[in-house]
């Protein structure tokens, strides 16, 4: 199970205060409920009471309550899917292996594209608010610039075969041809 830097700092603090047994308790309680907490936060963000989520899922309110009071390992795929749909979340699943970096990157690219499309839809719905449209437009340009910078940096760090050395600078743009008036062309020696 992956622990973030902030969580690791919290673990270190707990271990220093409570001893080594605090680490497993922390991992079980915090790391083991990330998914459950994300579902609960989505419900709260949507402004939905548990009773409404239960109605949309077709289950009892107590089942919804139990789902958000348990550990991630106790949730079923069907319950996750139903809860996500009930609170308006979309689910994206990536099956990967530790060495499948290319697939992970492709998945992220498609997710970024989906989310940017969602922003475009929000802009279309906000026709009368130019500030929203301008903000989304600026955000798109910032995302594009940041992605290009990161892709360029990664590309430059790639090892190269000796037959294809890396150029230190970007290619210079080719100047557009200029038109000369008849009879004015000079001969070059």
N, C-alpha and C positions, 0 to 999 in steps of 0.2 A: 504494500500500500504506500502510495506517495504522500509525503508530508511536506508542506510548503515551508519556506524559510521562517515565516512568521510563526507557524505552528511549532517548528523546531525550537524557536526561541522560547515559546510558552512551555514546551516540554522541559527544556533545560531549567527554566525557573521552577516548575513544579517539582522536578527531580531534586533540585537544591533545597526546596522547602519541605517536601513531603517524602522524599526518598524514591528509590528506583521503581517501586510498585505504582507510582503515579503515572509513569510513562505508558504502561499498558492500559490503564484506566482512561488516560487522555485519548490514546489512539482509538480505543473502542467507542468512547463517547463523542468525540469531535470528528475524527476522520471517518468513523463508521456510520455517521449520520449526515454526511454531506448531501447525499441525494435526497434524503427525507427532508432536510432543511431547505434545499432548493425548491422542492415541491411546495412546501409550506410558504416560503417567501413568494412564490408565484401566485399562490392563492391570495395572500395578503395584498400583493401589488394589484391584483385584479379586483380587489375589494369584495371578494366573495366570502360569505359565511360558510362554515363547514356544511351546514344543512343544504345550501344551494349546490355545493360541489357534490354532495351525496346524491341529491336529486338528479343532477346531470349524469352521474355515474350509474345510477340505478341501484344504489346500495344504501345501507343505513348510515346515519350520521355517526354512530359509534364506530363503524368500520373506518370511516375517513379519519376520525380522531385517533384510532389505534394505528392507522398507517403512518401518521405523522408523529407518533410517540414511540416508534420502534427503531430498529437499526436497518440500514440499507439491505443487508443480507436477508431480511425477513420479507421484503417486498417481492411480489411476483411481477413478471413482465406485463401481464394483463392489467393488474392494478396500476402500474406505473403509466401505461398507455392511457387507460381510462381517466386517471387523475389529470394527466397532462392535457388531454383533450378538454376536460371539464374546466380547466383554468386558462385555456387558450394558448398552451405551449405547443410548439412543434418539437418533434423528437428526431434527432439525427443520430444514427448508430454507426460506429466505425469498429469493425473487427480488425485488430492489428496484431502484429507480432513485434517483438522488441526491435527487430532489424528492418521493419517495413516503413522507414522514414518517408519514402516517396509517396506512399499511399496516404499517410497522415497529412502530408503537405497538400496533396490534391484535395483531400477531404476539407481541409481548412480553407482552401481557395474557393471551393464550391459553397461553403458556409458563408464566407465573407460576401460572395456574390449574392447569395440569397438574402442576407441581411441588408446589403446595399439596395437591392430591389425593393425591400420593405420600406426603406427610407424614401425611395422614389414614389412609392404608393402614398406615403404620408404627405409628401410634397404635393402630389396631385390632389389629395383631399383638402389641402390647405391653400387653395387657389387665392383666397382673399387675404392671406397673411404673407406678404412678401418677405417678412423677417424670417419666417420658418423656411421658406423656399431658399432664401439666400444662405441661411445657416446650413442647410442640407447640401447646397451646392459647394460651399466652402469646405464642409466636411469631406465631400467626395474628392475634392482636389487635394486636401491634406492626406487622405488615405492613399491616393494615387502616388503622391510625392514620396510618402514614407515607404510604401511598398517598393517603388523603383529604387530608392536609396538602399534598402535592405537587399533587394535582389542583386543590384549592382555590386554591393560589398561582398556578398556571398559568391557571386560569379568571379570576382577578382581574386578571391581566396582559393578558388579551385586549383588543384594541382594540374599542371599542363604537361603534355608530352613535349619532349625537346624539339620535335619537328614543328610544333605550333606554339612559339613563345607568346606570352601575354604582352599586349601592348600597354604601355604605361599611361597613355592618354587616349581619350575617345577620338574616333576618327574625325578629321576636320570636314565640315560640310563642303560639298562641291559647289562652287560659285555658278550661278546661272549664266548661261552664255549671253554676251552683250552683242547688240547689233551695231555694226559700223556702217557709216555712210559710204557709198560707193566711192572709190578712188582715194579713200583716206587710210587704207590699211598700210602699215609700214612693214617693210621686210626686216626680218631679224637675222643677224649674222651668226 
